[in-house]
Amino acid sequence: MAESSVLTLRLDAKLKRQLERLSKAMDRSRSFVAAEAIREYLALNEWQIEEIKKGVAEADRGEFASGKDVERTLNKWTRRAD
């Protein structure tokens, strides 16, 4: 098992009740559910930041879609209202 350490944080009453309900429903401790939520949050945000950095690097290199490319993509993924 990975080494763990204690983290103390303040939650508003509503969020704490939600955490308690979810942990009971999952038959897990509040600590487990909170740690899992933090893991997922960090993974998502690290991914987003990395993708943003890649996009900025592409833009810095001048790698942009042409106007026609953008129009083709929009036409492909949108429906016209009749």
Residue, then its C-alpha position, 0 to 999 in steps of 0.5 A: m500500500a502506498e504511504s499516506s498522510v493526513l490532510t485536514l480540510r474544511l467543508d461546508a455543512k451541505l458538502k459534508r452531508q453529501l460526502e457522508r451520504l455517498s460514503k454510506a451508500m458506497d460502504r466506504s469511509r469518508s476518507f476513501v471517498a474524499a481521496e478518490a474524488i481528489r484523485e479524479y479531480l487532479a487527473l482531470n485537471e492535469w489532463q486538461i492543462e497538458e492538452i491546453k499546453k499542447g494547443v498553445a505550443e501548436a498555436d505558437r508554431g502557427e499550426f492552425a486550422s484553415g477557415k475552410d477546415v473549421e467550416r467543414t467541421l462545423n457543417k459536419w457536426t451541426r444540423r441546420a434548423d428547418 
